[in-house]
């Protein structure tokens, strides 16, 4: 068992107790266990059709869809209500990741 000096333990507790930046939205996109955004590209039909998937959505998925479609200037966003996912036509993963990080997710 590793023993730490008392000052080091106090500094570890102090650093971990810093409050995180909170963002108030009607929805929340949880990060994966490796702290990456859950935005994926799905390739179908013999590599001719690309879809962007946004997973792990909690809250008002309709509000997220409306804000994201106004950002992307694209009305081709579908909601999978059973699995709480958004499906966007095309490979828009880099734009969606950038938008989510600007929003604080």
Backbone as XML, in Angstrom:
<?xml version="1.0"?>
<chain id="A" units="angstrom">
  <residue number="1" name="UNK">
    <atom name="N" x="0.837" y="-1.172" z="0.000"/>
    <atom name="CA" x="0.000" y="0.000" z="0.000"/>
    <atom name="C" x="0.886" y="1.241" z="0.000"/>
  </residue>
  <residue number="2" name="UNK">
    <atom name="N" x="0.554" y="2.186" z="-0.848"/>
    <atom name="CA" x="1.334" y="3.407" z="-0.983"/>
    <atom name="C" x="0.819" y="4.428" z="0.019"/>
  </residue>
  <residue number="3" name="UNK">
    <atom name="N" x="1.737" y="5.055" z="0.732"/>
    <atom name="CA" x="1.353" y="6.086" z="1.699"/>
    <atom name="C" x="1.746" y="7.448" z="1.148"/>
  </residue>
  <residue number="4" name="UNK">
    <atom name="N" x="0.821" y="8.382" z="1.211"/>
    <atom name="CA" x="1.065" y="9.734" z="0.750"/>
    <atom name="C" x="1.203" y="10.660" z="1.944"/>
  </residue>
  <residue number="5" name="UNK">
    <atom name="N" x="2.057" y="11.672" z="1.821"/>
    <atom name="CA" x="2.122" y="12.673" z="2.885"/>
    <atom name="C" x="0.788" y="13.402" z="2.993"/>
  </residue>
  <residue number="6" name="UNK">
    <atom name="N" x="0.505" y="13.916" z="4.164"/>
    <atom name="CA" x="-0.769" y="14.560" z="4.433"/>
    <atom name="C" x="-1.021" y="15.754" z="3.504"/>
  </residue>
  <residue number="7" name="UNK">
    <atom name="N" x="0.002" y="16.519" z="3.188"/>
    <atom name="CA" x="-0.178" y="17.685" z="2.325"/>
    <atom name="C" x="-0.581" y="17.270" z="0.917"/>
  </residue>
  <residue number="8" name="UNK">
    <atom name="N" x="-0.022" y="16.185" z="0.415"/>
    <atom name="CA" x="-0.351" y="15.718" z="-0.913"/>
    <atom name="C" x="-1.794" y="15.242" z="-0.980"/>
  </residue>
  <residue number="9" name="UNK">
    <atom name="N" x="-2.244" y="14.530" z="0.028"/>
    <atom name="CA" x="-3.625" y="14.063" z="0.070"/>
    <atom name="C" x="-4.579" y="15.247" z="0.102"/>
  </residue>
  <residue number="10" name="UNK">
    <atom name="N" x="-4.256" y="16.271" z="0.874"/>
    <atom name="CA" x="-5.108" y="17.456" z="0.941"/>
    <atom name="C" x="-5.171" y="18.156" z="-0.409"/>
  </residue>
  <residue number="11" name="UNK">
    <atom name="N" x="-4.061" y="18.223" z="-1.129"/>
    <atom name="CA" x="-4.078" y="18.886" z="-2.425"/>
    <atom name="C" x="-4.850" y="18.062" z="-3.454"/>
  </residue>
  <residue number="12" name="UNK">
    <atom name="N" x="-4.807" y="16.741" z="-3.353"/>
    <atom name="CA" x="-5.580" y="15.908" z="-4.268"/>
    <atom name="C" x="-7.069" y="16.121" z="-4.032"/>
  </residue>
  <residue number="13" name="UNK">
    <atom name="N" x="-7.475" y="16.177" z="-2.794"/>
    <atom name="CA" x="-8.882" y="16.402" z="-2.470"/>
    <atom name="C" x="-9.299" y="17.793" z="-2.927"/>
  </residue>
  <residue number="14" name="UNK">
    <atom name="N" x="-8.443" y="18.774" z="-2.742"/>
    <atom name="CA" x="-8.768" y="20.143" z="-3.131"/>
    <atom name="C" x="-8.940" y="20.258" z="-4.637"/>
  </residue>
  <residue number="15" name="UNK">
    <atom name="N" x="-8.073" y="19.637" z="-5.409"/>
    <atom name="CA" x="-8.158" y="19.714" z="-6.862"/>
    <atom name="C" x="-9.416" y="18.999" z="-7.361"/>
  </residue>
  <residue number="16" name="UNK">
    <atom name="N" x="-9.753" y="17.863" z="-6.780"/>
    <atom name="CA" x="-10.913" y="17.125" z="-7.258"/>
    <atom name="C" x="-12.224" y="17.770" z="-6.815"/>
  </residue>
  <residue number="17" name="UNK">
    <atom name="N" x="-12.195" y="18.703" z="-5.866"/>
    <atom name="CA" x="-13.428" y="19.322" z="-5.417"/>
    <atom name="C" x="-13.723" y="20.635" z="-6.131"/>
  </residue>
  <residue number="18" name="UNK">
    <atom name="N" x="-12.974" y="20.942" z="-7.200"/>
    <atom name="CA" x="-13.242" y="22.146" z="-7.979"/>
    <atom name="C" x="-14.552" y="21.948" z="-8.729"/>
  </residue>
  <residue number="19" name="UNK">
    <atom name="N" x="-15.489" y="22.893" z="-8.629"/>
    <atom name="CA" x="-16.767" y="22.702" z="-9.317"/>
    <atom name="C" x="-16.592" y="22.744" z="-10.838"/>
  </residue>
  <residue number="20" name="UNK">
    <atom name="N" x="-17.310" y="21.859" z="-11.507"/>
    <atom name="CA" x="-17.250" y="21.786" z="-12.959"/>
    <atom name="C" x="-18.182" y="22.818" z="-13.571"/>
  </residue>
  <residue number="21" name="UNK">
    <atom name="N" x="-17.915" y="23.197" z="-14.804"/>
    <atom name="CA" x="-18.740" y="24.144" z="-15.524"/>
    <atom name="C" x="-20.091" y="23.499" z="-15.826"/>
  </residue>
  <residue number="22" name="UNK">
    <atom name="N" x="-21.169" y="24.121" z="-15.392"/>
    <atom name="CA" x="-22.489" y="23.569" z="-15.628"/>
    <atom name="C" x="-23.165" y="24.303" z="-16.771"/>
  </residue>
  <residue number="23" name="UNK">
    <atom name="N" x="-23.877" y="23.558" z="-17.572"/>
    <atom name="CA" x="-24.563" y="24.103" z="-18.730"/>
    <atom name="C" x="-26.046" y="23.782" z="-18.565"/>
  </residue>
  <residue number="24" name="UNK">
    <atom name="N" x="-26.882" y="24.777" z="-18.750"/>
    <atom name="CA" x="-28.319" y="24.572" z="-18.589"/>
    <atom name="C" x="-28.983" y="24.473" z="-19.960"/>
  </residue>
  <residue number="25" name="UNK">
    <atom name="N" x="-29.389" y="23.277" z="-20.324"/>
    <atom name="CA" x="-30.135" y="23.021" z="-21.546"/>
    <atom name="C" x="-31.285" y="22.100" z="-21.187"/>
  </residue>
  <residue number="26" name="UNK">
    <atom name="N" x="-32.221" y="21.951" z="-22.096"/>
    <atom name="CA" x="-33.337" y="21.031" z="-21.879"/>
    <atom name="C" x="-32.925" y="19.590" z="-22.174"/>
  </residue>
  <residue number="27" name="UNK">
    <atom name="N" x="-31.709" y="19.404" z="-22.627"/>
    <atom name="CA" x="-31.195" y="18.085" z="-22.980"/>
    <atom name="C" x="-29.762" y="17.977" z="-22.483"/>
  </residue>
  <residue number="28" name="UNK">
    <atom name="N" x="-29.255" y="16.734" z="-22.473"/>
    <atom name="CA" x="-27.883" y="16.499" z="-22.062"/>
    <atom name="C" x="-27.327" y="15.350" z="-22.878"/>
  </residue>
  <residue number="29" name="UNK">
    <atom name="N" x="-26.102" y="15.488" z="-23.361"/>
    <atom name="CA" x="-25.421" y="14.440" z="-24.118"/>
    <atom name="C" x="-24.284" y="13.923" z="-23.243"/>
  </residue>
  <residue number="30" name="UNK">
    <atom name="N" x="-24.453" y="12.710" z="-22.740"/>
    <atom name="CA" x="-23.427" y="12.099" z="-21.890"/>
    <atom name="C" x="-22.225" y="11.698" z="-22.719"/>
  </residue>
  <residue number="31" name="UNK">
    <atom name="N" x="-21.053" y="11.888" z="-22.161"/>
    <atom name="CA" x="-19.842" y="11.416" z="-22.820"/>
    <atom name="C" x="-19.659" y="9.926" z="-22.544"/>
  </residue>
  <residue number="32" name="UNK">
    <atom name="N" x="-18.807" y="9.286" z="-23.344"/>
    <atom name="CA" x="-18.532" y="7.867" z="-23.160"/>
    <atom name="C" x="-17.600" y="7.691" z="-21.961"/>
  </residue>
  <residue number="33" name="UNK">
    <atom name="N" x="-17.303" y="6.458" z="-21.625"/>
    <atom name="CA" x="-16.442" y="6.224" z="-20.462"/>
    <atom name="C" x="-15.008" y="6.675" z="-20.697"/>
  </residue>
  <residue number="34" name="UNK">
    <atom name="N" x="-14.631" y="6.890" z="-21.952"/>
    <atom name="CA" x="-13.302" y="7.406" z="-22.279"/>
    <atom name="C" x="-13.327" y="8.912" z="-22.517"/>
  </residue>
  <residue number="35" name="UNK">
    <atom name="N" x="-14.436" y="9.568" z="-22.130"/>
    <atom name="CA" x="-14.611" y="11.021" z="-22.186"/>
    <atom name="C" x="-14.630" y="11.581" z="-23.599"/>
  </residue>
  <residue number="36" name="UNK">
    <atom name="N" x="-15.075" y="10.788" z="-24.563"/>
    <atom name="CA" x="-15.250" y="11.314" z="-25.912"/>
    <atom name="C" x="-16.742" y="11.513" z="-26.177"/>
  </residue>
  <residue number="37" name="UNK">
    <atom name="N" x="-17.057" y="12.349" z="-27.141"/>
    <atom name="CA" x="-18.455" y="12.610" z="-27.463"/>
    <atom name="C" x="-19.044" y="11.428" z="-28.229"/>
  </residue>
  <residue number="38" name="UNK">
    <atom name="N" x="-20.283" y="11.060" z="-27.957"/>
    <atom name="CA" x="-20.892" y="9.895" z="-28.615"/>
    <atom name="C" x="-21.451" y="10.231" z="-29.994"/>
  </residue>
  <residue number="39" name="UNK">
    <atom name="N" x="-20.587" y="10.650" z="-30.891"/>
    <atom name="CA" x="-20.959" y="10.978" z="-32.266"/>
    <atom name="C" x="-20.225" y="9.990" z="-33.172"/>
  </residue>
  <residue number="40" name="UNK">
    <atom name="N" x="-20.996" y="9.253" z="-33.969"/>
    <atom name="CA" x="-20.432" y="8.176" z="-34.768"/>
    <atom name="C" x="-20.874" y="8.297" z="-36.224"/>
  </residue>
  <residue number="41" name="UNK">
    <atom name="N" x="-20.105" y="7.691" z="-37.136"/>
    <atom name="CA" x="-20.459" y="7.622" z="-38.548"/>
    <atom name="C" x="-20.817" y="6.177" z="-38.857"/>
  </residue>
  <residue number="42" name="UNK">
    <atom name="N" x="-21.996" y="5.983" z="-39.437"/>
    <atom name="CA" x="-22.472" y="4.658" z="-39.822"/>
    <atom name="C" x="-22.478" y="4.594" z="-41.348"/>
  </residue>
  <residue number="43" name="UNK">
    <atom name="N" x="-21.823" y="3.579" z="-41.910"/>
    <atom name="CA" x="-21.722" y="3.435" z="-43.369"/>
    <atom name="C" x="-22.594" y="2.264" z="-43.794"/>
  </residue>
  <residue number="44" name="UNK">
    <atom name="N" x="-23.494" y="2.526" z="-44.753"/>
    <atom name="CA" x="-24.429" y="1.498" z="-45.199"/>
    <atom name="C" x="-24.420" y="1.408" z="-46.717"/>
  </residue>
  <residue number="45" name="UNK">
    <atom name="N" x="-25.146" y="0.431" z="-47.251"/>
    <atom name="CA" x="-25.350" y="0.234" z="-48.688"/>
    <atom name="C" x="-24.036" y="0.142" z="-49.463"/>
  </residue>
  <residue number="46" name="UNK">
    <atom name="N" x="-23.155" y="-0.688" z="-49.027"/>
    <atom name="CA" x="-21.900" y="-0.877" z="-49.765"/>
    <atom name="C" x="-21.038" y="0.363" z="-49.807"/>
  </residue>
  <residue number="47" name="UNK">
    <atom name="N" x="-20.950" y="1.062" z="-48.711"/>
    <atom name="CA" x="-20.129" y="2.271" z="-48.544"/>
    <atom name="C" x="-20.600" y="3.446" z="-49.399"/>
  </residue>
  <residue number="48" name="UNK">
    <atom name="N" x="-21.887" y="3.466" z="-49.767"/>
    <atom name="CA" x="-22.396" y="4.584" z="-50.552"/>
    <atom name="C" x="-23.266" y="5.531" z="-49.741"/>
  </residue>
  <residue number="49" name="UNK">
    <atom name="N" x="-23.732" y="5.111" z="-48.576"/>
    <atom name="CA" x="-24.607" y="5.947" z="-47.747"/>
    <atom name="C" x="-23.964" y="6.121" z="-46.376"/>
  </residue>
  <residue number="50" name="UNK">
    <atom name="N" x="-23.726" y="7.372" z="-45.992"/>
    <atom name="CA" x="-23.130" y="7.662" z="-44.693"/>
    <atom name="C" x="-24.139" y="8.388" z="-43.826"/>
  </residue>
  <residue number="51" name="UNK">
    <atom name="N" x="-24.215" y="7.958" z="-42.574"/>
    <atom name="CA" x="-25.103" y="8.557" z="-41.593"/>
    <atom name="C" x="-24.293" y="8.945" z="-40.371"/>
  </residue>
  <residue number="52" name="UNK">
    <atom name="N" x="-24.645" y="10.056" z="-39.755"/>
    <atom name="CA" x="-24.026" y="10.468" z="-38.501"/>
    <atom name="C" x="-25.002" y="10.183" z="-37.381"/>
  </residue>
  <residue number="53" name="UNK">
    <atom name="N" x="-24.538" y="9.487" z="-36.346"/>
    <atom name="CA" x="-25.374" y="9.138" z="-35.204"/>
    <atom name="C" x="-24.915" y="9.903" z="-33.970"/>
  </residue>
  <residue number="54" name="UNK">
    <atom name="N" x="-25.865" y="10.447" z="-33.234"/>
    <atom name="CA" x="-25.586" y="11.065" z="-31.935"/>
    <atom name="C" x="-26.318" y="10.222" z="-30.912"/>
  </residue>
  <residue number="55" name="UNK">
    <atom name="N" x="-25.596" y="9.623" z="-29.999"/>
    <atom name="CA" x="-26.163" y="8.716" z="-28.998"/>
    <atom name="C" x="-26.079" y="9.328" z="-27.603"/>
  </residue>
  <residue number="56" name="UNK">
    <atom name="N" x="-26.614" y="8.604" z="-26.637"/>
    <atom name="CA" x="-26.555" y="8.932" z="-25.212"/>
    <atom name="C" x="-27.180" y="10.294" z="-24.906"/>
  </residue>
  <residue number="57" name="UNK">
    <atom name="N" x="-28.357" y="10.545" z="-25.455"/>
    <atom name="CA" x="-29.059" y="11.805" z="-25.260"/>
    <atom name="C" x="-30.082" y="11.625" z="-24.144"/>
  </residue>
  <residue number="58" name="UNK">
    <atom name="N" x="-30.094" y="12.556" z="-23.216"/>
    <atom name="CA" x="-31.089" y="12.572" z="-22.146"/>
    <atom name="C" x="-31.849" y="13.882" z="-22.201"/>
  </residue>
  <residue number="59" name="UNK">
    <atom name="N" x="-33.123" y="13.836" z="-21.861"/>
    <atom name="CA" x="-33.918" y="15.060" z="-21.819"/>
    <atom name="C" x="-34.709" y="15.269" z="-23.093"/>
  </residue>
  <residue number="60" name="UNK">
    <atom name="N" x="-34.887" y="16.523" z="-23.463"/>
    <atom name="CA" x="-35.726" y="16.911" z="-24.600"/>
    <atom name="C" x="-34.957" y="16.751" z="-25.904"/>
  </residue>
  <residue number="61" name="UNK">
    <atom name="N" x="-35.144" y="15.617" z="-26.547"/>
    <atom name="CA" x="-34.418" y="15.312" z="-27.782"/>
    <atom name="C" x="-34.916" y="16.175" z="-28.944"/>
  </residue>
  <residue number="62" name="UNK">
    <atom name="N" x="-36.171" y="16.599" z="-28.868"/>
    <atom name="CA" x="-36.733" y="17.459" z="-29.914"/>
    <atom name="C" x="-36.049" y="18.827" z="-29.921"/>
  </residue>
  <residue number="63" name="UNK">
    <atom name="N" x="-35.753" y="19.369" z="-28.736"/>
    <atom name="CA" x="-35.053" y="20.658" z="-28.649"/>
    <atom name="C" x="-33.646" y="20.545" z="-29.220"/>
  </residue>
  <residue number="64" name="UNK">
    <atom name="N" x="-32.968" y="19.431" z="-28.926"/>
    <atom name="CA" x="-31.630" y="19.207" z="-29.488"/>
    <atom name="C" x="-31.704" y="19.126" z="-31.010"/>
  </residue>
  <residue number="65" name="UNK">
    <atom name="N" x="-32.692" y="18.429" z="-31.529"/>
    <atom name="CA" x="-32.853" y="18.305" z="-32.980"/>
    <atom name="C" x="-33.082" y="19.677" z="-33.617"/>
  </residue>
  <residue number="66" name="UNK">
    <atom name="N" x="-33.935" y="20.499" z="-33.013"/>
    <atom name="CA" x="-34.225" y="21.820" z="-33.577"/>
    <atom name="C" x="-32.991" y="22.712" z="-33.593"/>
  </residue>
  <residue number="67" name="UNK">
    <atom name="N" x="-32.233" y="22.729" z="-32.499"/>
    <atom name="CA" x="-31.033" y="23.564" z="-32.433"/>
    <atom name="C" x="-29.946" y="23.068" z="-33.374"/>
  </residue>
  <residue number="68" name="UNK">
    <atom name="N" x="-29.807" y="21.760" z="-33.454"/>
    <atom name="CA" x="-28.785" y="21.190" z="-34.341"/>
    <atom name="C" x="-29.148" y="21.392" z="-35.812"/>
  </residue>
  <residue number="69" name="UNK">
    <atom name="N" x="-30.422" y="21.283" z="-36.151"/>
    <atom name="CA" x="-30.811" y="21.487" z="-37.551"/>
    <atom name="C" x="-30.669" y="22.950" z="-37.959"/>
  </residue>
  <residue number="70" name="UNK">
    <atom name="N" x="-30.878" y="23.876" z="-37.031"/>
    <atom name="CA" x="-30.657" y="25.285" z="-37.372"/>
    <atom name="C" x="-29.166" y="25.580" z="-37.540"/>
  </residue>
  <residue number="71" name="UNK">
    <atom name="N" x="-28.311" y="24.882" z="-36.790"/>
    <atom name="CA" x="-26.870" y="25.064" z="-36.926"/>
    <atom name="C" x="-26.366" y="24.475" z="-38.249"/>
  </residue>
  <residue number="72" name="UNK">
    <atom name="N" x="-26.842" y="23.289" z="-38.584"/>
    <atom name="CA" x="-26.366" y="22.602" z="-39.790"/>
    <atom name="C" x="-27.069" y="23.084" z="-41.052"/>
  </residue>
  <residue number="73" name="UNK">
    <atom name="N" x="-28.111" y="23.884" z="-40.924"/>
    <atom name="CA" x="-28.924" y="24.325" z="-42.064"/>
    <atom name="C" x="-29.400" y="23.132" z="-42.880"/>
  </residue>
  <residue number="74" name="UNK">
    <atom name="N" x="-29.853" y="22.108" z="-42.162"/>
    <atom name="CA" x="-30.251" y="20.861" z="-42.810"/>
    <atom name="C" x="-31.472" y="20.309" z="-42.079"/>
  </residue>
  <residue number="75" name="UNK">
    <atom name="N" x="-32.484" y="19.942" z="-42.829"/>
    <atom name="CA" x="-33.686" y="19.394" z="-42.222"/>
    <atom name="C" x="-33.734" y="17.888" z="-42.238"/>
  </residue>
  <residue number="76" name="UNK">
    <atom name="N" x="-32.627" y="17.250" z="-42.527"/>
    <atom name="CA" x="-32.612" y="15.789" z="-42.654"/>
    <atom name="C" x="-32.107" y="15.115" z="-41.379"/>
  </residue>
  <residue number="77" name="UNK">
    <atom name="N" x="-32.661" y="15.522" z="-40.243"/>
    <atom name="CA" x="-32.293" y="14.909" z="-38.968"/>
    <atom name="C" x="-33.497" y="14.133" z="-38.466"/>
  </residue>
  <residue number="78" name="UNK">
    <atom name="N" x="-33.310" y="12.849" z="-38.238"/>
    <atom name="CA" x="-34.381" y="11.994" z="-37.742"/>
    <atom name="C" x="-34.133" y="11.652" z="-36.288"/>
  </residue>
  <residue number="79" name="UNK">
    <atom name="N" x="-35.213" y="11.396" z="-35.568"/>
    <atom name="CA" x="-35.134" y="11.013" z="-34.159"/>
    <atom name="C" x="-35.494" y="9.541" z="-34.033"/>
  </residue>
  <residue number="80" name="UNK">
    <atom name="N" x="-34.620" y="8.778" z="-33.373"/>
    <atom name="CA" x="-34.949" y="7.405" z="-32.984"/>
    <atom name="C" x="-35.359" y="7.479" z="-31.514"/>
  </residue>
  <residue number="81" name="UNK">
    <atom name="N" x="-36.657" y="7.539" z="-31.267"/>
    <atom name="CA" x="-37.141" y="7.789" z="-29.910"/>
    <atom name="C" x="-36.941" y="6.600" z="-28.970"/>
  </residue>
  <residue number="82" name="UNK">
    <atom name="N" x="-36.910" y="5.398" z="-29.502"/>
    <atom name="CA" x="-36.741" y="4.222" z="-28.648"/>
    <atom name="C" x="-35.340" y="4.191" z="-28.049"/>
  </residue>
  <residue number="83" name="UNK">
    <atom name="N" x="-34.331" y="4.499" z="-28.857"/>
    <atom name="CA" x="-32.952" y="4.438" z="-28.382"/>
    <atom name="C" x="-32.373" y="5.816" z="-28.056"/>
  </residue>
  <residue number="84" name="UNK">
    <atom name="N" x="-33.188" y="6.872" z="-28.131"/>
    <atom name="CA" x="-32.740" y="8.246" z="-27.855"/>
    <atom name="C" x="-31.505" y="8.617" z="-28.671"/>
  </residue>
  <residue number="85" name="UNK">
    <atom name="N" x="-31.637" y="8.503" z="-29.987"/>
    <atom name="CA" x="-30.545" y="8.828" z="-30.893"/>
    <atom name="C" x="-31.030" y="9.782" z="-31.970"/>
  </residue>
  <residue number="86" name="UNK">
    <atom name="N" x="-30.109" y="10.565" z="-32.496"/>
    <atom name="CA" x="-30.363" y="11.388" z="-33.667"/>
    <atom name="C" x="-29.609" y="10.790" z="-34.844"/>
  </residue>
  <residue number="87" name="UNK">
    <atom name="N" x="-30.246" y="10.771" z="-36.009"/>
    <atom name="CA" x="-29.629" y="10.262" z="-37.230"/>
    <atom name="C" x="-29.610" y="11.411" z="-38.236"/>
  </residue>
  <residue number="88" name="UNK">
    <atom name="N" x="-28.414" y="11.770" z="-38.698"/>
    <atom name="CA" x="-28.223" y="12.871" z="-39.632"/>
    <atom name="C" x="-27.672" y="12.295" z="-40.933"/>
  </residue>
  <residue number="89" name="UNK">
    <atom name="N" x="-28.246" y="12.700" z="-42.052"/>
    <atom name="CA" x="-27.755" y="12.216" z="-43.345"/>
    <atom name="C" x="-26.396" y="12.832" z="-43.649"/>
  </residue>
  <residue number="90" name="UNK">
    <atom name="N" x="-25.484" y="12.004" z="-44.109"/>
    <atom name="CA" x="-24.149" y="12.464" z="-44.473"/>
    <atom name="C" x="-23.176" y="12.356" z="-43.319"/>
  </residue>
  <residue number="91" name="UNK">
    <atom name="N" x="-21.917" y="12.550" z="-43.620"/>
    <atom name="CA" x="-20.850" y="12.525" z="-42.611"/>
    <atom name="C" x="-20.673" y="13.935" z="-42.067"/>
  </residue>
  <residue number="92" name="UNK">
    <atom name="N" x="-21.417" y="14.266" z="-41.025"/>
    <atom name="CA" x="-21.359" y="15.583" z="-40.394"/>
    <atom name="C" x="-20.781" y="15.478" z="-38.986"/>
  </residue>
  <residue number="93" name="UNK">
    <atom name="N" x="-20.027" y="14.419" z="-38.717"/>
    <atom name="CA" x="-19.559" y="14.144" z="-37.361"/>
    <atom name="C" x="-18.635" y="15.228" z="-36.825"/>
  </residue>
  <residue number="94" name="UNK">
    <atom name="N" x="-17.725" y="15.739" z="-37.641"/>
    <atom name="CA" x="-16.801" y="16.761" z="-37.145"/>
    <atom name="C" x="-17.546" y="18.050" z="-36.801"/>
  </residue>
  <residue number="95" name="UNK">
    <atom name="N" x="-18.551" y="18.410" z="-37.598"/>
    <atom name="CA" x="-19.325" y="19.613" z="-37.308"/>
    <atom name="C" x="-20.154" y="19.448" z="-36.042"/>
  </residue>
  <residue number="96" name="UNK">
    <atom name="N" x="-20.738" y="18.265" z="-35.861"/>
    <atom name="CA" x="-21.560" y="18.014" z="-34.682"/>
    <atom name="C" x="-20.701" y="17.996" z="-33.430"/>
  </residue>
  <residue number="97" name="UNK">
    <atom name="N" x="-19.526" y="17.369" z="-33.480"/>
    <atom name="CA" x="-18.623" y="17.350" z="-32.323"/>
    <atom name="C" x="-18.184" y="18.765" z="-31.942"/>
  </residue>
  <residue number="98" name="UNK">
    <atom name="N" x="-17.859" y="19.565" z="-32.931"/>
    <atom name="CA" x="-17.452" y="20.946" z="-32.683"/>
    <atom name="C" x="-18.593" y="21.746" z="-32.056"/>
  </residue>
  <residue number="99" name="UNK">
    <atom name="N" x="-19.808" y="21.557" z="-32.556"/>
    <atom name="CA" x="-20.972" y="22.263" z="-32.029"/>
    <atom name="C" x="-21.258" y="21.855" z="-30.592"/>
  </residue>
  <residue number="100" name="UNK">
    <atom name="N" x="-21.156" y="20.563" z="-30.294"/>
    <atom name="CA" x="-21.402" y="20.082" z="-28.933"/>
    <atom name="C" x="-20.362" y="20.609" z="-27.954"/>
  </residue>
  <residue number="101" name="UNK">
    <atom name="N" x="-19.098" y="20.668" z="-28.368"/>
    <atom name="CA" x="-18.064" y="21.188" z="-27.465"/>
    <atom name="C" x="-18.249" y="22.683" z="-27.228"/>
  </residue>
  <residue number="102" name="UNK">
    <atom name="N" x="-18.698" y="23.427" z="-28.242"/>
    <atom name="CA" x="-18.966" y="24.856" z="-28.031"/>
    <atom name="C" x="-20.135" y="25.061" z="-27.083"/>
  </residue>
  <residue number="103" name="UNK">
    <atom name="N" x="-21.078" y="24.117" z="-27.062"/>
    <atom name="CA" x="-22.241" y="24.222" z="-26.189"/>
    <atom name="C" x="-21.929" y="23.762" z="-24.765"/>
  </residue>
  <residue number="104" name="UNK">
    <atom name="N" x="-20.754" y="23.214" z="-24.548"/>
    <atom name="CA" x="-20.363" y="22.838" z="-23.191"/>
    <atom name="C" x="-20.497" y="21.379" z="-22.857"/>
  </residue>
  <residue number="105" name="UNK">
    <atom name="N" x="-20.676" y="20.531" z="-23.848"/>
    <atom name="CA" x="-20.789" y="19.101" z="-23.594"/>
    <atom name="C" x="-19.435" y="18.474" z="-23.789"/>
  </residue>
</chain>
